[in-house]
Amino acid sequence: MKSKVPAPGGSSPAGGGEWMPLRDAATRIGVPEVTLRRRCERLLRKRRAADPTALIKFDGLRARKFGQRWQVHLDHGWAAPSSAPMT
């Protein structure tokens, strides 16, 4: 079965941005890298209890773990310069 999640660095099927390293996503949304990584890890631990997939969605972004690295896809709302950072 073919995965619907593009390879790291690839664009999304709907053309809504591209997957980027967690470091770049954190910079773009204005939060520290460690904060975004820890939030992803917390949500992934909760999700794995019900579903072992490594794709999580929250606050207008999707994150997926590829081995030891996180890749993040930002929805269109994060593209606007006036986007507020996560709280």
C-alpha positions as CSV (number, residue, x, y, z in Angstrom):
1,M,0.0,0.0,0.0
2,K,1.3,3.4,-0.9
3,S,1.6,6.0,1.9
4,K,-0.3,9.2,1.6
5,V,2.3,11.1,3.5
6,P,5.0,12.4,1.2
7,A,8.7,11.8,1.8
8,P,10.5,14.4,3.9
9,G,11.1,17.6,1.9
10,G,8.4,16.7,-0.6
11,S,5.3,18.8,-1.2
12,S,1.8,17.6,0.0
13,P,-0.6,16.0,-2.5
14,A,-3.0,19.0,-2.2
15,G,-0.2,21.5,-2.8
16,G,-0.7,23.0,0.7
17,G,2.9,23.5,1.6
18,E,5.7,21.1,2.2
19,W,7.2,18.9,4.9
20,M,10.1,20.5,6.7
21,P,12.4,19.6,9.6
22,L,11.0,20.4,13.0
23,R,13.7,23.0,13.5
24,D,12.5,25.0,10.5
25,A,8.8,24.6,11.5
26,A,9.5,25.9,15.0
27,T,11.3,28.9,13.6
28,R,8.5,29.6,11.2
29,I,5.7,29.5,13.9
30,G,7.8,31.3,16.5
31,V,8.2,28.7,19.2
32,P,11.4,27.1,20.6
33,E,12.4,23.9,18.9
34,V,12.4,21.9,22.1
35,T,8.9,23.1,22.9
36,L,7.5,21.9,19.6
37,R,9.5,18.6,19.8
38,R,8.2,17.8,23.3
39,R,4.6,18.6,22.4
40,C,4.9,16.2,19.4
41,E,6.4,13.5,21.5
42,R,3.7,13.9,24.2
43,L,0.9,13.7,21.7
44,L,2.6,10.7,19.9
45,R,2.8,8.8,23.2
46,K,-0.9,9.4,23.8
47,R,-1.9,8.4,20.3
48,R,0.2,5.2,20.1
49,A,-2.0,3.7,22.9
50,A,-4.9,3.7,20.5
51,D,-3.2,3.9,17.0
52,P,0.4,3.0,16.3
53,T,0.8,5.4,13.4
54,A,3.4,8.1,13.8
55,L,1.3,10.9,12.2
56,I,-0.2,13.4,14.6
57,K,-2.3,16.5,13.9
58,F,-2.7,19.6,16.1
59,D,-3.0,23.4,15.9
60,G,-3.0,23.4,12.1
61,L,0.0,21.3,11.6
62,R,0.9,17.7,11.0
63,A,4.0,16.0,12.4
64,R,5.5,12.7,11.5
65,K,8.5,10.9,13.0
66,F,10.9,9.4,10.5
67,G,13.3,7.3,12.6
68,Q,14.9,9.9,15.0
69,R,13.8,13.0,13.1
70,W,10.5,14.8,13.1
71,Q,9.1,16.3,9.9
72,V,6.3,18.9,10.1
73,H,3.7,20.1,7.6
74,L,2.2,23.5,8.3
75,D,-1.4,24.2,7.1
76,H,-2.2,27.3,5.0
77,G,-3.0,29.3,8.2
78,W,0.6,29.3,9.2
79,A,1.7,30.8,5.9
80,A,0.2,34.2,6.8
81,P,2.7,36.5,8.4
82,S,0.1,37.4,11.1
83,S,-0.2,33.9,12.4
84,A,0.0,33.7,16.2
85,P,2.4,31.2,17.8
86,M,1.2,28.2,19.7
87,T,0.3,28.7,23.3
